[in-house]
Amino acid sequence: MQTNLVQQFANTPEGREAEAILRACVHCGFCTATCPTYQELNDERDGPRGRIYLMKMFLEGEPVTEKTREHLDRCLTCRSCETTCPSGVQYGRLVDISRALIEREVPRQPRDRWLRWALARVLPNRHLFGVLLRLGQLFRPVLPPALKTKVPPRKHASPWPTARHNRIVLGLAGCVQPSATPNTNAAAARVLDRLGITLVEATEAGCCGAVNYHLSEHERGLDRMRRNIDAWWPAIEAGAEAIVMTASGCGAMVQDYGHLLKDDPVYAAKARRVSELCIDLGAFLLKQDLETLRVGRDPGKVAFHCPCTLQHAMKQNGVVEQVLTRAGVTLAETRDKHLCCGSAGTYSVLQPDLSQRLLDNKLKALTVDNPDRIVTANIGCQMHLESRAPVPVQHWIELLDA
């Protein structure tokens, strides 16, 4: 694809990276076949190829309208198009870059700005989110039905193991997971303990930076990444063998620390090392002896939902299914595995109507084989699916823990 970026962008690091991505696109249209929003809306501008043209026009100096922004906002950043693309176009990076530049050039309406500001302040703040969630859970019985489904019931964690092993791996508590699904990391710690591995959470580590970064607050997101690196670094120097991610949304971001901080003279080398150590829990367990992890109590037929961040960003499609199968879990048949459930970070709040349509599609695809439960690998997907699923929804590691 030929490009002619205006000087305003052409001589910046972001502009040069965006231009390189644009030039890799051969506008073949294969991506439209696997784009959830294109499949739902049948509008070229709501598919990757059309959005690439919109971003190209902006970077070449064409005016940006509210309609342009609407089509870009509708993008889930699920990156299914990247899995399909024969040219290796890094669409996710292009969208992150373009959205941030448009945010600076074309201010949003006050209501939209306030909502995005509130999400960027509440969700990454573990303690504030926890307090607000607990209040919602206390008043859940009297909430209107539409709001009630948004508040997950309160969950409790199993006890963390007390044994200390020579093998140490790091984990990330994150921001939403500790209060919304506290048993996820506890279950992971118990499973790893059975393998002779200790899972350690660095107390100073918090949000992975994804919420702020994907809401175009790049500097705030980068600062959260630096804080996590500082929190993990002593353990890394002491010999921690991996950073094991139990939320694929966080894993997708942490694996990009090295690229996003490559120009930071203080953090570049450390960020690269952190990304090298980052691994999804399923991929980590697949390298271990799983004989001791066979499930005892039959969980019934299980439908696995592979989050977009796991299959398209972390490139781990099929890995968790292998772990579960080797552990003796009976997997149900599902359809359209490549399509997003509609959670997509803050998408379910910012694009509620389209998010619910995608959720309908996903639940139908997950329940075609009448499963007894649904399991997934990301906190956002888990909460979104749980809001309307006809069967229980949980993190897949809880099956192995049980």
DRENZATI-842439 format. One line per field, with one value per residue (C-alpha): residue number from 1; y, x, z. Coordinates in nm, 4 decimals, always signed. Each point is the difference from the previous one (the first is absolute). Example, Ala and Ser with C-alpha at 12.3 -4.5 7.8 and 13.67 -1.06 7.14 Angstrom:
<recs>
i: (1  2)
py: (-0.4500  +0.3440)
px: (+1.2300  +0.1370)
pz: (+0.7800  -0.0660)
</recs>
This chain:
<recs>
i: (1  2  3  4  5  6  7  8  9  10  11  12  13  14  15  16  17  18  19  20  21  22  23  24  25  26  27  28  29  30  31  32  33  34  35  36  37  38  39  40  41  42  43  44  45  46  47  48  49  50  51  52  53  54  55  56  57  58  59  60  61  62  63  64  65  66  67  68  69  70  71  72  73  74  75  76  77  78  79  80  81  82  83  84  85  86  87  88  89  90  91  92  93  94  95  96  97  98  99  100  101  102  103  104  105  106  107  108  109  110  111  112  113  114  115  116  117  118  119  120  121  122  123  124  125  126  127  128  129  130  131  132  133  134  135  136  137  138  139  140  141  142  143  144  145  146  147  148  149  150  151  152  153  154  155  156  157  158  159  160  161  162  163  164  165  166  167  168  169  170  171  172  173  174  175  176  177  178  179  180  181  182  183  184  185  186  187  188  189  190  191  192  193  194  195  196  197  198  199  200  201  202  203  204  205  206  207  208  209  210  211  212  213  214  215  216  217  218  219  220  221  222  223  224  225  226  227  228  229  230  231  232  233  234  235  236  237  238  239  240  241  242  243  244  245  246  247  248  249  250  251  252  253  254  255  256  257  258  259  260  261  262  263  264  265  266  267  268  269  270  271  272  273  274  275  276  277  278  279  280  281  282  283  284  285  286  287  288  289  290  291  292  293  294  295  296  297  298  299  300  301  302  303  304  305  306  307  308  309  310  311  312  313  314  315  316  317  318  319  320  321  322  323  324  325  326  327  328  329  330  331  332  333  334  335  336  337  338  339  340  341  342  343  344  345  346  347  348  349  350  351  352  353  354  355  356  357  358  359  360  361  362  363  364  365  366  367  368  369  370  371  372  373  374  375  376  377  378  379  380  381  382  383  384  385  386  387  388  389  390  391  392  393  394  395  396  397  398  399  400  401  402)
py: (+0.0000  +0.3407  +0.2615  +0.3731  +0.1015  +0.3685  +0.1466  +0.0307  -0.3797  -0.1120  +0.1055  -0.1518  -0.3517  -0.0762  +0.1273  -0.2041  -0.3159  +0.0615  +0.0586  -0.3251  -0.1881  +0.1693  -0.0881  -0.3677  -0.0117  -0.1267  +0.0713  -0.3606  -0.0061  -0.3392  +0.1742  +0.0882  -0.3681  -0.0312  +0.3454  -0.0201  +0.3525  -0.0361  -0.3285  +0.1673  +0.3363  -0.0815  +0.3419  +0.0257  +0.2795  -0.2357  -0.2522  +0.0100  +0.0940  +0.2902  +0.1217  -0.0155  +0.2342  +0.2347  +0.0092  +0.0489  +0.2953  +0.1593  -0.0473  +0.1510  +0.3134  -0.0675  +0.1429  -0.2326  +0.0053  -0.1466  -0.2705  -0.0922  -0.0260  -0.2072  -0.2674  -0.0104  -0.0115  -0.3009  -0.1973  -0.2561  -0.0182  -0.3759  -0.0427  -0.2869  +0.1767  -0.0402  -0.3775  -0.0012  +0.2547  -0.1594  +0.3121  +0.0181  +0.3438  +0.1073  +0.1410  +0.0245  +0.2314  +0.2124  +0.0488  +0.0899  +0.2564  +0.1537  +0.0213  +0.1831  +0.2474  +0.0617  +0.0489  +0.2883  +0.1516  -0.0321  +0.0349  -0.2123  +0.1198  +0.0763  -0.3013  -0.2396  +0.1546  -0.0313  -0.3661  -0.0967  +0.2017  -0.1785  -0.3446  +0.0829  +0.1080  -0.2666  -0.3274  +0.0137  +0.1003  -0.3373  +0.1369  +0.2502  -0.2575  -0.2519  +0.2403  +0.0944  -0.3632  -0.0984  +0.2771  -0.1238  -0.3550  +0.1127  +0.1731  -0.2548  -0.1535  +0.3323  +0.1208  +0.0254  -0.3160  +0.1777  +0.1237  -0.3147  -0.2101  +0.2328  -0.0740  -0.3484  -0.1854  +0.0027  -0.2720  -0.1312  -0.1285  -0.3397  +0.0134  +0.0675  -0.2776  +0.0631  -0.2164  +0.1699  -0.1713  +0.0577  +0.0741  +0.3501  +0.1652  +0.3453  +0.0753  +0.3181  +0.0726  +0.2767  +0.2497  -0.1611  -0.3662  +0.0163  +0.1187  -0.1387  -0.3518  -0.0383  -0.3780  +0.0122  +0.0682  -0.2020  -0.3013  +0.0525  +0.0132  -0.3258  -0.1789  +0.1216  -0.1035  -0.3571  +0.0211  +0.1261  +0.3609  +0.3085  +0.2818  +0.3409  +0.3225  +0.3187  +0.2197  +0.3214  -0.1213  +0.1149  +0.0558  -0.1229  +0.3336  -0.1290  +0.2037  +0.3343  -0.0859  -0.1189  +0.3075  +0.2079  +0.1044  -0.1338  +0.1719  -0.1041  -0.3549  +0.0009  +0.1235  -0.2995  -0.2281  +0.1543  -0.0445  -0.3693  -0.0473  +0.1597  -0.2266  -0.3169  +0.0788  -0.1135  -0.3426  -0.0206  +0.0731  -0.2661  -0.2614  -0.0077  -0.2191  +0.1534  +0.2548  -0.2224  +0.1807  -0.1211  +0.2749  -0.0046  +0.3664  +0.0888  -0.2535  +0.1581  +0.3357  -0.1228  -0.1874  +0.3378  +0.1874  -0.0487  +0.1623  +0.2798  +0.1031  -0.0645  +0.3698  +0.0472  +0.0159  -0.1106  -0.2759  -0.1334  -0.2934  -0.0880  +0.0205  -0.2309  -0.2522  +0.0201  -0.0695  -0.2967  -0.1458  +0.0606  -0.3195  -0.1005  -0.2475  -0.2607  +0.0152  -0.0238  -0.3044  -0.1748  -0.0161  -0.1744  -0.3580  +0.0079  -0.3497  +0.1374  +0.2462  -0.2373  +0.1211  -0.2023  +0.1204  -0.0187  +0.3570  -0.1303  +0.1167  +0.3222  +0.2673  +0.1957  +0.3611  +0.1049  +0.3774  +0.2112  +0.1125  -0.3624  -0.1247  +0.3099  +0.2082  -0.2658  -0.2580  -0.2780  -0.1421  -0.3616  -0.0029  +0.0071  -0.2627  -0.2303  +0.0537  -0.0671  -0.3095  -0.1432  +0.0694  -0.2122  +0.2764  -0.0751  +0.2955  +0.0940  +0.0936  +0.3747  +0.2184  +0.3211  -0.0243  +0.2903  +0.2528  +0.2368  -0.0265  +0.3788  +0.0691  +0.1479  +0.1958  +0.3097  -0.0755  -0.1464  +0.3364  +0.2291  -0.2008  -0.1770  -0.0806  -0.1546  -0.1732  -0.1715  -0.1136  -0.1573  -0.1590  -0.1572  -0.1480  -0.1309  -0.1643  -0.1774  -0.1187  -0.1226  -0.1887  -0.1916  -0.3220  +0.0626  +0.0364  -0.0206  +0.3011  +0.2559  +0.0761  +0.2741  +0.1545  +0.3691  +0.1941  +0.2350  -0.2848  -0.1923  +0.2852  +0.0803  -0.3601  -0.0546  +0.2940  -0.1989  -0.3569  -0.2808  -0.2083  +0.0830  +0.1880  -0.0162  +0.0144  -0.3302  -0.0336  -0.0478  -0.3356  -0.1250  +0.1393  -0.1809)
px: (+0.0000  +0.1394  +0.0091  +0.0618  -0.0154  -0.0158  +0.3095  -0.1848  +0.0133  +0.2672  +0.2941  -0.1207  +0.0722  -0.3739  -0.0451  +0.2897  -0.1290  -0.3531  +0.1302  +0.1964  -0.3133  -0.2125  +0.2490  -0.0160  -0.3728  -0.0885  -0.3743  -0.0885  -0.3024  +0.0670  -0.0305  -0.3651  -0.0934  +0.1077  -0.0900  -0.2876  -0.1283  +0.0112  -0.1885  -0.2610  -0.0358  +0.0992  +0.1613  +0.3442  +0.0855  -0.0691  +0.2564  +0.3823  +0.0559  -0.2430  +0.1378  +0.3522  -0.1091  -0.1610  +0.3204  +0.2098  -0.2160  +0.0424  +0.3782  +0.0138  -0.1779  -0.3651  -0.2500  -0.1326  -0.3720  -0.2089  -0.1024  +0.3656  +0.0496  -0.3177  +0.1315  +0.3353  -0.1720  -0.2018  +0.3204  +0.0417  +0.3766  -0.0516  +0.2783  -0.1753  +0.0981  +0.3682  -0.0413  -0.1615  +0.2244  +0.2435  +0.2206  +0.0536  -0.1592  +0.0259  -0.3493  -0.0212  +0.2999  -0.1351  -0.3315  +0.1698  +0.2214  -0.2751  -0.2555  +0.2432  +0.0916  -0.3650  -0.0757  +0.2478  -0.1160  -0.3772  -0.1352  -0.3013  -0.3348  -0.0011  -0.2162  +0.2202  +0.3156  -0.1352  -0.0974  +0.3386  +0.1761  -0.2044  +0.0770  +0.3702  +0.0013  -0.2240  +0.0899  +0.3808  -0.0363  -0.0272  -0.1204  -0.2507  -0.1457  -0.0239  -0.1948  -0.2406  -0.0500  -0.0748  -0.2593  -0.1592  -0.0064  -0.1605  -0.2828  -0.0178  -0.3327  -0.1818  +0.1700  -0.1973  +0.0419  +0.2084  +0.2469  -0.0133  +0.1513  +0.3009  +0.0886  +0.1476  -0.0915  +0.2636  +0.2631  +0.2516  +0.3535  +0.1298  +0.2932  +0.3416  +0.2568  +0.2518  +0.2854  +0.3030  +0.1694  +0.3304  -0.1787  -0.1518  -0.2273  -0.1529  -0.3688  -0.1996  -0.2985  -0.1076  -0.2753  -0.3446  +0.0792  +0.0828  -0.3495  -0.2110  +0.1494  +0.2418  +0.0177  +0.1778  +0.3523  -0.0614  -0.0975  +0.3041  +0.2245  -0.1452  +0.0409  +0.3580  +0.0700  -0.0910  +0.2691  +0.2612  -0.0180  -0.0733  -0.2084  +0.0920  -0.1951  +0.2029  -0.2163  +0.1161  -0.1077  -0.3416  -0.1847  +0.1980  -0.0585  -0.2469  -0.3009  +0.1765  +0.1995  -0.2995  -0.1971  +0.2752  +0.1618  +0.3326  +0.2277  -0.2121  -0.0027  +0.3781  +0.0431  -0.2007  +0.2251  +0.3112  -0.1459  -0.0622  +0.3515  +0.1387  -0.2206  +0.1092  +0.3654  +0.1410  -0.1624  +0.1218  +0.3540  -0.0433  -0.0782  -0.3776  -0.0380  -0.3135  -0.2781  -0.3065  -0.3150  -0.3430  -0.1798  +0.0784  -0.0970  +0.2836  +0.2279  -0.0529  +0.1077  +0.2952  +0.1438  +0.0104  +0.1864  +0.3276  -0.1325  -0.1933  +0.2961  +0.2725  +0.0918  +0.0131  +0.3706  -0.0676  -0.2570  +0.0637  +0.2221  -0.2100  -0.3231  +0.1444  +0.0935  -0.3477  -0.1604  +0.2324  -0.1072  -0.3729  -0.1933  -0.3638  -0.0876  -0.1150  +0.3234  +0.2002  -0.1906  +0.0290  +0.3766  -0.0458  -0.0781  -0.3796  -0.0566  -0.0675  -0.2582  -0.2675  -0.3377  -0.1575  -0.3601  -0.1625  -0.0871  -0.2276  +0.0219  +0.2021  -0.0130  +0.3242  -0.0109  +0.3411  +0.0332  +0.1120  +0.3026  +0.1046  -0.0490  +0.0681  +0.2397  +0.1904  -0.0322  -0.0979  -0.2997  -0.0639  +0.2463  -0.2464  -0.2104  +0.3044  +0.0550  -0.3635  -0.0166  +0.3147  -0.1511  -0.3029  -0.2524  -0.2665  -0.0171  -0.3285  -0.0213  -0.0167  -0.0280  +0.1545  +0.2903  +0.1808  -0.2781  +0.0046  -0.2516  -0.0421  +0.1749  +0.3236  +0.1109  -0.2189  -0.1871  -0.3031  -0.0458  +0.0850  -0.1844  -0.2736  -0.2436  +0.2542  +0.1703  -0.3272  -0.0598  +0.3432  -0.0658  -0.3200  +0.1940  +0.2753  -0.2320  -0.1850  +0.3333  +0.1181  -0.3169  -0.0744  +0.1150  -0.1938  +0.3020  -0.0277  +0.2291  +0.2053  +0.3620  +0.2241  +0.3439  -0.0667  -0.1767  -0.1837  -0.1391  -0.0956  -0.2063  -0.1589  -0.0994  -0.1200  -0.2404  -0.2346  +0.1282  -0.2511  +0.2710  +0.2762  +0.3050  +0.3444  +0.3721  +0.1268  +0.2707  -0.2745  -0.0847  +0.3540  +0.0001  -0.3255)
pz: (+0.0000  -0.0977  +0.2734  +0.0191  +0.3646  +0.0836  +0.1647  +0.3278  +0.0342  -0.2466  +0.2175  +0.3263  +0.1320  +0.0071  -0.3554  -0.1346  +0.1689  -0.1296  -0.3516  +0.0018  +0.1076  -0.2661  -0.2726  +0.0957  -0.0835  -0.3486  +0.0562  -0.0916  +0.2315  +0.1590  +0.3375  -0.0550  +0.0098  +0.3640  +0.1328  +0.2533  -0.0634  -0.3779  +0.0252  +0.2173  -0.1790  -0.3618  -0.0406  -0.1599  +0.2415  +0.2912  -0.1179  +0.0193  -0.3645  +0.0144  +0.3317  -0.1399  -0.2797  +0.2546  +0.2052  -0.3129  -0.1042  +0.3427  -0.0011  -0.3472  +0.1144  -0.0807  +0.2506  +0.2689  +0.0664  +0.2816  -0.2474  -0.0529  +0.3746  +0.0358  -0.2365  +0.1813  +0.3403  -0.1128  -0.0499  +0.2801  -0.0521  +0.0194  -0.2604  -0.1724  -0.3218  +0.0916  +0.0222  -0.3448  -0.1742  -0.2492  +0.0051  +0.3758  +0.0415  +0.3658  +0.0089  +0.3802  +0.0168  -0.2860  +0.1799  +0.3299  -0.1725  -0.2136  +0.2788  +0.2260  -0.2746  -0.0868  +0.3696  +0.0070  -0.3277  +0.0398  +0.3560  +0.0947  +0.1252  +0.3769  +0.0982  -0.1961  +0.1446  +0.3551  -0.0414  -0.1400  +0.2720  +0.2693  -0.1437  -0.0180  +0.3661  +0.1565  -0.1752  +0.0438  +0.3659  +0.1737  +0.3333  -0.1390  -0.2391  +0.2842  +0.2220  -0.2791  -0.0977  +0.3594  +0.0252  -0.3206  +0.1354  +0.3267  -0.1870  -0.2811  +0.1156  -0.0414  -0.3189  -0.3272  -0.2140  -0.2664  +0.2623  +0.2111  -0.2798  -0.0081  +0.3634  +0.0515  +0.3201  +0.2698  -0.0258  +0.2519  -0.0380  +0.1051  +0.2451  -0.1501  +0.0555  +0.2753  -0.1317  -0.1543  -0.2940  -0.1752  -0.3253  +0.0107  -0.2551  +0.0154  -0.0383  -0.0495  +0.2219  -0.2354  +0.0677  -0.0452  +0.0639  +0.3760  +0.0919  -0.2863  -0.0289  +0.2933  -0.0345  -0.3369  +0.1239  +0.3176  -0.2115  -0.2218  +0.3069  +0.1322  -0.3333  -0.0380  +0.3590  -0.0921  -0.2681  +0.2456  -0.1162  +0.2103  -0.1489  +0.1418  -0.0475  +0.0318  +0.2222  -0.1696  -0.3447  -0.1170  -0.3247  -0.3008  -0.1744  -0.2597  +0.1155  -0.0218  -0.3096  -0.2012  +0.1073  -0.1646  +0.3296  -0.1191  +0.2490  +0.2965  -0.1333  -0.0446  +0.3568  +0.1250  -0.2012  +0.1547  +0.3483  -0.0646  -0.1326  +0.3160  +0.2137  -0.1808  -0.0508  +0.3388  -0.0436  -0.3596  +0.1134  +0.2709  -0.2638  -0.0586  -0.3060  -0.1532  +0.0340  -0.0241  -0.1128  +0.1104  -0.1957  -0.3695  -0.0349  +0.2356  -0.1656  -0.3408  +0.1412  +0.2071  -0.2981  -0.1801  +0.2765  -0.1853  -0.3157  +0.1671  +0.2188  -0.2564  -0.0156  +0.3781  +0.0942  +0.3576  -0.0573  -0.3516  +0.1018  +0.3041  -0.1999  -0.2629  +0.2701  +0.1554  -0.3384  -0.0496  +0.3355  -0.0594  -0.0714  +0.0220  +0.2735  -0.2524  -0.1990  +0.3228  +0.1250  -0.3347  +0.0582  +0.3370  +0.1016  +0.0106  +0.1364  +0.3472  -0.1319  -0.1206  +0.1255  +0.2781  +0.0037  -0.3441  -0.1075  -0.2765  -0.3578  -0.0199  -0.2717  -0.0220  -0.1166  -0.1289  +0.0525  -0.2940  +0.1986  +0.0451  -0.3558  -0.2090  +0.2132  +0.1962  -0.2826  +0.2414  -0.1815  +0.1013  +0.2894  +0.2909  -0.1759  -0.0026  +0.3729  +0.0840  -0.2190  +0.1566  +0.3411  -0.0877  -0.0725  -0.2624  -0.2379  -0.1668  -0.3650  -0.0717  -0.3101  -0.1301  +0.2433  -0.1673  +0.0669  +0.2999  +0.2849  +0.0066  +0.3307  -0.1382  +0.3064  +0.0276  -0.3239  +0.1795  +0.1748  -0.2921  -0.2680  +0.2013  -0.2828  -0.2336  +0.2919  +0.0947  -0.3577  -0.0072  +0.3394  -0.1357  -0.2905  +0.2248  +0.2522  -0.2812  -0.1396  +0.3411  +0.0917  -0.3234  +0.1701  +0.3251  +0.2311  +0.3781  +0.0430  -0.1929  +0.0818  -0.1319  +0.0560  +0.0514  +0.2727  -0.2384  -0.2095  +0.3122  +0.1440  -0.3368  -0.0740  +0.3555  -0.0241  -0.2265  -0.0304  +0.0663  +0.1758  +0.2533  -0.1294  +0.1599  -0.0713  -0.1392  +0.2680  +0.2596  -0.1608  +0.0591  +0.3514  +0.0828)
</recs>
